[in-house]
């Protein structure tokens, strides 16, 4: 493996366990509109392609119109903005991993399909001491993952020109596809929302069960 100068992390299911707060915000919006609510496990299965897709999946099939998705979004955003860190927490070992990577002089960044303001807020809240070179969530006019635009934007911010110098870490097939589309080596983590079998089907360079194994890969 080439020496890595930049590590890009997904957020939900990779750095942070965010499902309880996403589920609470989604369910309060659904209930306010008279729709059935879902378990955390169900909500977890809907996450990964941006919040509009989350709401589309959470709505009853007959209600999955753009108008209803936007109505749920309008109720979700203010609630989640206030409560996004209530039950969310870093996965065990992640703060130490990020600090270790930075001490080795390797840059770190975040590429998420979570909407951008929440992505930035959560990184500042949970990892205020980590000097991320770029933190990007879902931005208007920018294609979501697995399109590689977000990765290219990060590489530009980081001043990295060689994909071989980058490692991408995520917990979903969307992340594995993103890395492939960007020509970057991928690490799949099993502590997120997807099974090892599903992750293996995308043929990542590595599959890890603990954050410490990422450090073993890097240094």
Backbone bond lengths (Angstrom), bond angles and torsions (degrees), N, CA, C in turn:
res aa  C-N    CA-C-N  psi(-1)  N-CA   C-N-CA  omega(-1)  CA-C   N-CA-C  phi
1 X - - - 1.454 - - 1.519 109.71 -
2 X 1.331 116.82 133.87 1.456 121.19 176.93 1.519 110.09 -63.93
3 X 1.316 116.46 151.37 1.465 120.48 176.55 1.530 109.27 -62.04
4 X 1.319 116.40 131.08 1.456 120.61 -176.51 1.526 110.95 -93.97
5 X 1.323 114.92 135.89 1.461 121.32 177.43 1.523 112.28 -109.31
6 X 1.341 116.62 -11.24 1.462 121.42 -178.20 1.517 109.20 -147.98
7 X 1.340 116.21 135.07 1.454 122.21 173.10 1.526 108.14 -119.53
8 X 1.328 116.04 124.40 1.460 122.35 178.81 1.520 108.53 -104.40
9 X 1.324 116.07 126.85 1.459 121.71 -179.95 1.531 110.73 -109.85
10 X 1.318 115.93 137.90 1.452 121.19 160.42 1.526 106.98 -68.64
11 X 1.349 117.26 166.71 1.461 120.38 -178.44 1.526 111.76 -103.78
12 X 1.345 116.91 -73.50 1.463 121.07 -175.72 1.521 110.61 -62.24
13 X 1.319 116.51 122.45 1.456 120.45 177.76 1.509 114.60 83.81
14 X 1.328 116.86 -4.25 1.464 121.07 179.65 1.523 110.32 -118.19
15 X 1.335 116.55 -58.89 1.459 120.80 175.74 1.524 111.99 -90.25
16 X 1.329 115.25 -42.62 1.461 120.87 -173.33 1.523 111.56 -125.26
17 X 1.331 115.31 143.10 1.460 121.45 169.52 1.522 106.83 -89.08
18 X 1.318 116.66 101.01 1.460 122.73 -170.71 1.525 113.62 -109.51
19 X 1.325 117.46 -3.35 1.468 120.94 -171.23 1.529 113.22 -56.23
20 X 1.351 120.67 -45.90 1.468 118.58 -176.53 1.526 113.85 -58.32
21 X 1.325 117.14 -41.99 1.467 119.42 -179.09 1.531 112.00 -73.07
22 X 1.329 117.20 -36.74 1.463 120.02 175.90 1.519 110.06 -64.85
23 X 1.333 116.75 -42.02 1.462 120.85 -179.92 1.522 111.10 -64.89
24 X 1.326 116.82 -43.48 1.464 120.05 -179.90 1.516 111.28 -62.38
25 X 1.326 117.18 -43.15 1.462 120.92 -179.11 1.527 111.41 -69.19
26 X 1.318 116.53 -39.00 1.464 120.47 178.47 1.525 110.71 -66.63
27 X 1.308 116.46 -45.01 1.465 120.41 -176.57 1.523 112.21 -68.46
28 X 1.326 118.25 -34.88 1.458 118.20 177.55 1.519 110.64 -67.13
29 X 1.333 117.25 -34.55 1.465 120.86 177.93 1.527 110.66 -70.11
30 X 1.327 116.45 -43.35 1.463 120.17 178.51 1.528 110.75 -62.22
31 X 1.330 116.84 -46.22 1.460 120.83 -178.51 1.521 111.34 -63.16
32 X 1.328 116.56 -38.65 1.461 120.30 179.90 1.526 111.84 -62.70
33 X 1.319 115.75 -26.09 1.474 120.91 179.61 1.523 112.31 -98.68
34 X 1.331 116.91 5.72 1.455 121.05 176.73 1.504 115.42 82.31
35 X 1.337 117.24 18.95 1.466 120.44 -178.93 1.529 110.43 -100.82
36 X 1.333 117.35 156.34 1.469 120.73 175.93 1.524 111.12 -62.73
37 X 1.341 115.60 150.06 1.461 120.75 177.56 1.526 109.04 -99.40
38 X 1.331 116.15 173.26 1.461 121.73 -173.62 1.519 110.93 -129.26
39 X 1.320 115.82 158.38 1.454 121.51 174.08 1.534 109.66 -72.37
40 X 1.332 115.47 163.23 1.463 119.10 176.31 1.527 110.98 -60.55
41 X 1.322 116.81 -36.27 1.468 120.30 -179.76 1.530 110.78 -64.26
42 X 1.326 116.16 -41.11 1.461 119.49 177.64 1.523 110.99 -65.06
43 X 1.331 116.48 -46.29 1.463 120.26 178.89 1.530 110.06 -59.16
44 X 1.327 117.12 -41.29 1.464 120.67 179.69 1.524 111.14 -57.60
45 X 1.320 116.47 -37.33 1.467 120.16 -178.61 1.524 112.07 -72.27
46 X 1.340 117.55 -15.57 1.455 121.64 -179.33 1.532 112.56 -92.22
47 X 1.325 116.62 -10.78 1.467 121.81 -173.29 1.529 110.32 -83.70
48 X 1.347 115.61 146.63 1.460 119.78 171.18 1.507 115.40 134.98
49 X 1.340 116.91 -17.75 1.467 119.81 -177.02 1.522 112.51 -121.50
50 X 1.333 116.58 26.69 1.454 120.24 -178.74 1.525 111.75 94.06
51 X 1.350 115.93 160.24 1.462 118.24 -172.75 1.524 112.92 -72.51
52 X 1.321 118.77 -31.48 1.463 118.22 178.23 1.526 111.27 -62.13
53 X 1.324 116.06 -40.16 1.466 119.58 176.79 1.528 110.62 -67.53
54 X 1.324 117.55 -35.92 1.464 121.63 174.84 1.521 110.44 -57.61
55 X 1.337 116.62 -47.29 1.463 120.11 -177.81 1.525 111.11 -68.51
56 X 1.312 116.18 -37.80 1.465 119.79 177.48 1.524 110.35 -60.13
57 X 1.308 116.94 -43.54 1.469 121.03 -179.79 1.528 111.59 -69.67
58 X 1.337 116.44 -32.44 1.466 120.33 -176.99 1.529 112.47 -78.70
59 X 1.319 117.91 -25.21 1.463 121.26 -179.97 1.528 110.91 -74.20
60 X 1.333 117.39 150.65 1.470 118.98 171.59 1.531 109.74 -58.01
61 X 1.310 115.62 148.56 1.467 119.82 -174.01 1.518 113.11 -53.47
62 X 1.328 116.55 -39.17 1.459 119.67 -176.81 1.531 112.92 -74.18
63 X 1.332 117.09 -8.83 1.475 120.54 -177.23 1.519 112.74 -109.78
64 X 1.317 117.94 10.07 1.468 120.56 -172.44 1.525 112.56 -83.53
65 X 1.310 116.20 55.64 1.454 121.32 176.29 1.525 109.45 -94.34
66 X 1.321 115.95 159.26 1.463 119.77 177.42 1.523 110.78 -59.78
67 X 1.323 116.41 -36.14 1.465 120.54 179.70 1.523 111.26 -62.29
68 X 1.340 117.04 -44.53 1.457 120.05 -179.28 1.526 111.57 -71.01
69 X 1.324 117.42 -37.48 1.467 120.34 175.99 1.531 110.00 -58.28
70 X 1.324 116.50 -44.34 1.463 120.40 -179.60 1.524 111.76 -69.34
71 X 1.320 116.98 -31.01 1.464 119.77 177.16 1.530 110.34 -68.09
72 X 1.317 116.40 -43.98 1.463 119.84 176.68 1.531 109.57 -62.86
73 X 1.313 116.81 -42.07 1.473 120.91 179.40 1.527 111.13 -58.93
74 X 1.345 116.83 -41.65 1.463 120.61 -177.28 1.528 111.96 -64.86
75 X 1.333 116.77 -26.50 1.457 120.92 177.31 1.531 111.99 -88.68
76 X 1.318 115.34 -32.39 1.468 121.10 -179.35 1.528 111.65 -67.28
77 X 1.324 117.29 -47.40 1.467 120.88 -169.30 1.526 113.96 -58.27
78 X 1.328 119.76 -51.32 1.474 117.30 -179.33 1.525 113.13 -65.00
79 X 1.330 116.60 -37.52 1.465 119.84 179.07 1.529 110.58 -65.38
80 X 1.318 116.39 -49.17 1.465 119.72 -179.04 1.525 110.84 -65.18
81 X 1.338 116.76 -34.93 1.459 119.56 177.49 1.515 112.89 -58.63
82 X 1.327 116.78 -34.00 1.461 121.65 179.64 1.529 112.61 -85.48
83 X 1.315 117.08 -27.68 1.465 120.51 -169.38 1.533 114.16 -120.30
84 X 1.330 118.21 13.41 1.467 119.94 -172.57 1.525 113.58 -66.65
85 X 1.338 117.42 -17.23 1.465 119.85 -179.13 1.522 112.84 -113.61
86 X 1.335 117.94 11.07 1.471 120.37 -176.63 1.522 111.87 -62.38
87 X 1.324 117.16 -51.19 1.457 122.49 -176.53 1.524 112.99 -116.97
88 X 1.307 116.78 -6.42 1.463 122.15 178.85 1.524 109.88 -68.36
89 X 1.318 115.98 147.81 1.470 120.38 179.70 1.531 109.31 -154.70
90 X 1.311 116.95 152.99 1.468 119.58 172.63 1.525 110.02 -67.05
91 X 1.306 116.52 144.96 1.457 119.61 171.64 1.528 109.48 -65.24
92 X 1.316 115.64 148.02 1.463 120.87 -178.35 1.531 110.55 -57.15
93 X 1.315 115.34 129.00 1.456 121.19 178.65 1.513 114.84 92.58
94 X 1.328 118.48 -12.65 1.466 120.78 -177.70 1.525 112.58 -69.05
95 X 1.336 120.06 -46.94 1.476 117.77 178.55 1.531 112.46 -56.87
96 X 1.321 116.26 -41.86 1.466 120.31 179.67 1.522 110.79 -65.36
97 X 1.337 116.75 -40.89 1.468 120.34 178.99 1.525 110.91 -61.11
98 X 1.321 117.06 -47.92 1.461 120.24 -179.70 1.526 111.13 -59.36
99 X 1.333 116.61 -43.46 1.466 119.96 178.82 1.523 111.31 -63.45
100 X 1.331 116.75 -41.50 1.465 120.43 179.81 1.528 111.26 -63.55
101 X 1.326 116.22 -42.44 1.470 119.91 179.85 1.527 110.17 -61.42
102 X 1.332 115.68 -45.11 1.465 119.30 -179.29 1.524 111.33 -64.59
103 X 1.333 117.13 -38.51 1.473 120.41 178.45 1.523 112.10 -62.95
104 X 1.327 116.73 -26.93 1.461 120.86 177.87 1.530 112.24 -81.59
105 X 1.330 116.59 -0.07 1.458 120.50 178.83 1.514 114.02 81.19
106 X 1.341 117.01 14.21 1.459 122.13 178.20 1.532 108.74 -93.22
107 X 1.309 117.21 134.09 1.456 121.49 179.93 1.526 110.38 -76.15
108 X 1.330 115.63 150.88 1.459 121.20 176.57 1.521 109.55 -127.61
109 X 1.351 114.64 148.01 1.465 121.36 -179.15 1.518 108.79 -147.71
110 X 1.327 115.69 166.66 1.462 122.16 179.68 1.517 109.54 -126.10
111 X 1.333 115.82 132.12 1.468 123.04 175.38 1.518 107.67 -126.92
112 X 1.334 117.27 110.62 1.458 121.06 -174.06 1.520 111.29 -130.17
113 X 1.339 115.51 152.59 1.465 120.87 169.28 1.530 111.47 -91.10
114 X 1.340 117.21 0.80 1.468 120.21 170.56 1.521 107.91 -67.77
115 X 1.331 117.15 145.60 1.461 117.64 -176.97 1.532 109.94 -61.18
116 X 1.323 115.03 145.33 1.465 122.86 -163.86 1.533 114.58 -56.25
117 X 1.354 120.03 -48.71 1.472 117.74 -177.46 1.522 113.48 -58.71
118 X 1.331 117.53 -39.08 1.460 119.94 178.95 1.523 111.28 -68.82
119 X 1.315 116.83 -36.91 1.463 120.72 177.63 1.520 110.85 -59.50
120 X 1.323 115.73 -48.90 1.468 120.62 179.96 1.523 110.70 -63.66
121 X 1.337 116.52 -44.34 1.467 119.92 -177.99 1.520 111.63 -61.56
122 X 1.320 117.35 -44.16 1.460 120.21 -178.18 1.526 112.00 -66.14
123 X 1.321 118.08 -38.94 1.460 120.05 178.11 1.521 110.95 -64.82
124 X 1.327 116.74 -41.41 1.469 119.60 178.62 1.519 111.57 -67.18
125 X 1.336 116.44 -34.90 1.458 120.49 -177.81 1.528 111.95 -72.16
126 X 1.325 116.28 -46.60 1.462 119.66 -172.82 1.527 113.99 -92.22
127 X 1.325 117.74 -25.66 1.466 120.19 -176.09 1.525 110.96 -132.00
128 X 1.330 118.09 55.51 1.471 119.89 -174.56 1.525 113.22 -64.60
129 X 1.327 116.76 -21.94 1.461 120.03 -176.26 1.527 112.76 -90.85
130 X 1.322 117.87 -6.39 1.466 121.33 -177.00 1.529 109.55 -89.86
131 X 1.335 117.71 123.22 1.471 120.53 -177.83 1.534 112.01 -85.38
132 X 1.323 116.49 70.37 1.468 119.49 177.77 1.530 109.94 -57.54
133 X 1.319 115.87 133.34 1.473 118.42 178.16 1.519 111.57 -79.10
134 X 1.333 117.08 -19.59 1.467 122.02 176.47 1.508 108.66 -160.86
135 X 1.334 116.33 139.81 1.459 123.12 174.03 1.515 107.33 -133.53
136 X 1.317 116.82 109.33 1.461 121.44 -177.49 1.522 110.32 -124.13
137 X 1.323 115.58 130.37 1.447 122.10 168.93 1.514 109.72 -109.24
138 X 1.327 115.15 -161.84 1.465 120.07 178.03 1.525 109.21 -68.90
139 X 1.336 115.77 123.36 1.459 121.46 -178.21 1.522 109.57 -122.07
140 X 1.316 115.33 143.42 1.462 120.02 -179.20 1.517 110.21 -60.56
141 X 1.318 115.64 132.21 1.453 120.99 178.14 1.511 114.58 85.51
142 X 1.333 117.18 -2.40 1.472 121.38 178.86 1.522 108.40 -112.63
143 X 1.321 118.76 124.03 1.467 120.37 -179.49 1.524 111.63 -59.13
144 X 1.319 116.05 140.37 1.459 121.30 178.47 1.526 110.84 -74.22
145 X 1.324 114.66 160.51 1.464 118.83 168.43 1.523 108.92 -57.07
146 X 1.318 119.44 142.16 1.468 128.23 17.78 1.532 116.20 -87.95
147 X 1.330 117.59 7.04 1.470 117.29 171.54 1.527 107.78 -60.95
148 X 1.339 118.40 140.53 1.465 120.58 -171.72 1.519 114.84 -86.86
149 X 1.321 118.36 8.09 1.466 120.67 -175.68 1.521 111.46 -57.86
150 X 1.329 117.18 -43.78 1.462 120.71 -178.60 1.521 111.25 -60.81
151 X 1.313 117.01 -37.02 1.465 120.72 178.37 1.525 110.01 -67.99
152 X 1.305 117.39 -42.44 1.465 120.50 179.29 1.520 110.99 -63.90
153 X 1.336 116.43 -36.88 1.468 119.91 176.47 1.524 110.76 -63.41
154 X 1.334 116.38 -40.30 1.461 120.10 178.54 1.525 111.22 -65.60
155 X 1.328 116.83 -44.16 1.462 119.93 179.29 1.524 110.80 -59.33
156 X 1.317 116.27 -38.86 1.464 119.76 178.38 1.532 110.73 -64.99
157 X 1.340 116.73 -43.84 1.458 120.66 178.37 1.529 111.39 -62.82
158 X 1.330 115.61 -36.97 1.465 120.64 -177.01 1.522 113.13 -82.41
159 X 1.319 116.74 -11.40 1.452 119.90 -177.15 1.514 113.19 71.20
160 X 1.334 116.00 30.00 1.464 122.04 179.73 1.525 108.72 -102.93
161 X 1.326 116.25 130.07 1.463 120.61 -176.59 1.524 113.43 -114.21
162 X 1.316 116.38 -9.98 1.466 120.51 -175.85 1.530 109.40 -115.49
163 X 1.336 118.19 113.55 1.475 120.38 179.90 1.517 113.69 -57.73
164 X 1.333 117.22 -26.92 1.460 119.91 -179.85 1.527 112.29 -66.27
165 X 1.320 117.06 -14.72 1.461 121.28 -179.86 1.524 112.57 -91.81
166 X 1.340 116.44 8.08 1.462 121.47 -173.40 1.529 109.95 -122.20
167 X 1.331 115.81 142.61 1.455 122.73 173.49 1.522 107.57 -122.08
168 X 1.332 115.85 132.87 1.466 121.35 179.58 1.526 108.90 -110.79
169 X 1.324 116.86 131.31 1.465 121.78 -175.04 1.519 109.70 -124.01
170 X 1.339 116.76 125.46 1.455 120.52 -179.84 1.511 112.11 -156.16
171 X 1.341 114.88 174.69 1.468 119.97 -173.50 1.515 113.85 -116.66
172 X 1.344 118.06 9.73 1.464 119.22 -173.66 1.517 111.89 -139.60
173 X 1.340 114.46 166.81 1.452 119.85 174.24 1.517 111.83 -61.76
174 X 1.316 117.17 -35.10 1.466 120.80 176.31 1.524 110.20 -57.33
175 X 1.338 116.55 -42.87 1.463 120.17 179.20 1.522 111.80 -66.08
176 X 1.322 116.24 -42.31 1.454 119.15 179.76 1.530 111.14 -63.71
177 X 1.329 116.50 -40.04 1.468 120.80 176.92 1.518 111.11 -65.73
178 X 1.324 116.20 -38.11 1.470 120.20 178.60 1.515 110.40 -60.67
179 X 1.322 116.09 -47.03 1.460 120.00 179.33 1.526 111.29 -61.50
180 X 1.325 116.03 -44.61 1.463 120.01 178.34 1.522 111.09 -60.07
181 X 1.323 116.36 -45.46 1.468 120.66 -178.50 1.526 112.32 -65.29
182 X 1.340 116.51 -25.81 1.457 120.71 178.92 1.522 112.75 -93.52
183 X 1.332 116.94 -3.05 1.451 120.54 -179.96 1.516 113.36 71.61
184 X 1.353 115.84 33.53 1.462 121.63 -174.52 1.526 110.04 -119.21
185 X 1.320 116.21 144.07 1.450 122.09 177.81 1.529 109.92 -66.81
186 X 1.333 117.17 137.41 1.460 121.37 -174.29 1.519 112.09 -116.49
187 X 1.330 114.08 146.72 1.461 122.63 170.56 1.525 107.18 -119.27
188 X 1.325 117.02 124.90 1.466 121.69 176.16 1.517 108.68 -97.56
189 X 1.346 116.00 133.21 1.464 120.52 178.52 1.522 109.14 -107.16
190 X 1.332 115.93 141.30 1.462 120.30 -173.47 1.524 113.41 -95.67
191 X 1.346 117.74 -0.32 1.473 119.19 -177.79 1.531 112.79 -88.78
192 X 1.326 117.84 4.53 1.455 121.07 179.85 1.510 112.83 -91.92
193 X 1.336 115.70 -138.33 1.469 121.42 -170.82 1.524 114.39 -100.77
194 X 1.328 118.59 3.49 1.451 120.65 -176.16 1.527 110.88 -123.36
195 X 1.316 115.91 155.31 1.463 120.29 -177.71 1.523 110.90 -80.62
196 X 1.330 114.89 159.63 1.460 120.94 176.30 1.529 110.33 -59.46
197 X 1.337 116.71 -38.99 1.458 120.62 -178.90 1.530 111.18 -63.16
198 X 1.321 116.01 -44.39 1.467 119.27 178.58 1.519 110.85 -63.83
199 X 1.316 116.96 -43.22 1.463 120.45 179.51 1.524 111.25 -63.99
200 X 1.324 116.87 -40.80 1.461 120.56 -178.99 1.521 111.88 -62.81
201 X 1.324 116.68 -28.26 1.472 120.17 -178.44 1.531 111.93 -64.94
202 X 1.329 117.66 -16.89 1.467 121.50 178.55 1.532 112.45 -94.91
203 X 1.312 117.26 0.58 1.470 123.90 175.56 1.529 113.42 54.42
204 X 1.346 117.71 53.17 1.465 118.51 174.34 1.519 110.65 -67.29
205 X 1.319 116.19 161.09 1.464 120.03 178.57 1.527 111.25 -63.86
206 X 1.339 115.95 -34.50 1.461 121.31 -178.83 1.526 109.50 -142.49
207 X 1.333 115.62 150.39 1.459 122.44 168.00 1.523 106.36 -125.94
208 X 1.335 116.76 126.91 1.461 120.11 -175.84 1.526 110.43 -125.74
209 X 1.334 114.46 152.36 1.459 121.74 -178.85 1.527 113.01 -107.47
210 X 1.330 116.97 -12.89 1.460 121.75 -178.16 1.518 109.63 -142.17
211 X 1.345 118.23 145.53 1.466 119.89 177.67 1.526 113.84 -56.89
212 X 1.330 117.45 -32.57 1.467 119.43 -179.49 1.520 112.18 -60.68
213 X 1.334 116.96 -25.44 1.464 119.53 178.88 1.528 111.58 -70.83
214 X 1.327 117.49 -24.71 1.467 120.84 175.82 1.519 108.90 -68.56
215 X 1.326 117.00 -41.23 1.460 120.28 175.74 1.531 110.73 -60.20
216 X 1.324 117.10 -39.42 1.471 120.57 178.48 1.524 111.34 -62.21
217 X 1.338 116.67 -34.58 1.463 120.58 178.52 1.531 110.81 -69.88
218 X 1.335 115.34 -40.62 1.461 120.54 -172.02 1.523 113.67 -80.17
219 X 1.338 116.32 -38.92 1.478 118.24 -174.54 1.532 110.44 -152.99
